[in-house]
Amino acid sequence: MSLATLLAGAAGALAAAGVAELVATRVPKPRRRRGALLRAIATLGARVGMRASSGLARRIAAAGLERGLSEVVALQAGLAILAGLLALPLATAAPGRLGPAILVLAPLAGYLTPELGLRRRAQARGKQIEAELPDVLDLLRVAIAAGLAPRRALQEVGRRHPGLLARELTRLTARANLGEPVDHALSHFEARCPSHTVPPFVAALRRAERHGTPLQPTLHAQAAEARSRRAAQRAEQAAKAAPKIQLVVALLLVPAVLLLIAAAMAPAIGA
């Protein structure tokens, strides 16, 4: 065996060892990429879950419920399972692709039922708050004009007014008196009052708390605007009610009157 053959064999062995080393160094890269991808997916899932939970918490607060987030989620899961179990016999007896559709839609309907309840309750609370806001603002303006501090005025109005908004004002002042930061208490108050008329009122309270801005002119302007808005809404509701009344008169009252006339004329016609 010549020297050239030995050198060639050594070169081949070294080359094979180098290739193996390169392969060994490149193997962990896909794992790193896979680990980074898994971490990114986990981070995205955590963010989506946090946003979903925060949105559900806001809807619970807007509905005015005292239940926690975990209780509502447990209720949703329980209703989804119950709806799936109740729909199982129907799904097995349904023809074709209707069975799998029932198995998918029934738990989904059970899961979304509490969401619909929260939305309806929040809408009802928003309408009630909009109706009560002008009177509450006027009472608050009078209390501040009488010399009460804004927080004391909120407490007195909440104690003396019988409405929903007054109860939320009482809750607001109670949280502030217990030592909670005023900004947090106002944010909680705004979340529990699902009406577009409440944020300007909360902004005025924040300015008064931070900078000592006088509340009387702002409350007077907001009360006047709320009253004009309420009057416009009532006029719109009255305009929508007119065609319904005409339809009831045409379909029910007029035939009833004609039947009474016919019943009164029937003996004379028969004679």
PyMOL commands that set and color helices and strands:
alter all, ss='L'
color gray80, all
select helices_A, chain A and resi 3-26+28-63+69-93+98-145+150-160+164-177+182-191+198-211+216-270
alter helices_A, ss='H'
color red, helices_A
deselect
rebuild
show_as cartoon
